[in-house]
Amino acid sequence: MAEIVIVPDRAAAGALVAEQIAKLVTERPDAVLGLATGSTPLPVYEALRERLADVDVSRVRGFALDEYVGIDPAHPESYASVIRREVVEPLGLSPELIRTPPAHDEDLAGAGARYEAEIAAAGGIDLQILGIGTDGHIGFNEPGSSFASRTRIKTLTEQTREDNARFFDSIDDVPRHCLTQGLGTIHDARHLVLLAFGEGKAEALAGAVEGPVTASLPGSAIQLHPHVTVVVDEAAASQLRFADYYRHAYANKPEWQTI
Ligand code: F6R
């Protein structure tokens, strides 16, 4: 099962995950990172600024989880812009090695397969950072997504559009479609690190970690993966039935084990 780590706050989560990423990049300078956007991963990217300051990151490669369809790539909320602003520039990564799904290509129908080919050519993703939507999505795999799905166009639920309206001037500006890695794509990453913060994520998180494995709650696909770390604050953990056991297991973890 996934390892569940309950931390006091976002900063502690950021520090923990940044430590693991720094270790990976130090051991493997051309590591391939799977990059989430949205609010959740920001504490990780913030912690990485300091943690990677003395690490050679020039060969680090990265693939974003998803991208909106139908907004200009130069729009400040396109995920290409977000990844450049929050990850590539502050961490000093090489821009040409960091990719976002090509949702602005003329040949949109073939864009998913091209992105899959790029990930495969890089040797696959070593560590995939994930957030979770209030409706249980990971990437933008909305309820009903196949566990075998690959990168493709999806229609966002209205709940997701409402949740993401905070990044735009009005809900009318939130795109209706996206190009997202599939659940099968995510499953192929060697290590999944899912973060969740706040009460609003508690129900989806409990479903993903402890509920039945079901396409109706796409985050539950993490239960099928052999190496998953879930890092959450107390509020997001508030509906976990076995929270005390997770705390106990983490407190008694052998020192030689990493996450
Ligand atoms: C973003 C992504 C989404 C978000 C999720 C949570 O690349 O794939 O699954 O992780 O919508 O969003 P936040 O973090 O803004 O609450």
Residues whose N, C-alpha, C, O or C-beta is under 5 A from the ligand:
A	BS01	F6R	A36 T37 G38 S39 T40 L65 D66 L130 G131 I132 G133 H137 I138 G139 F140
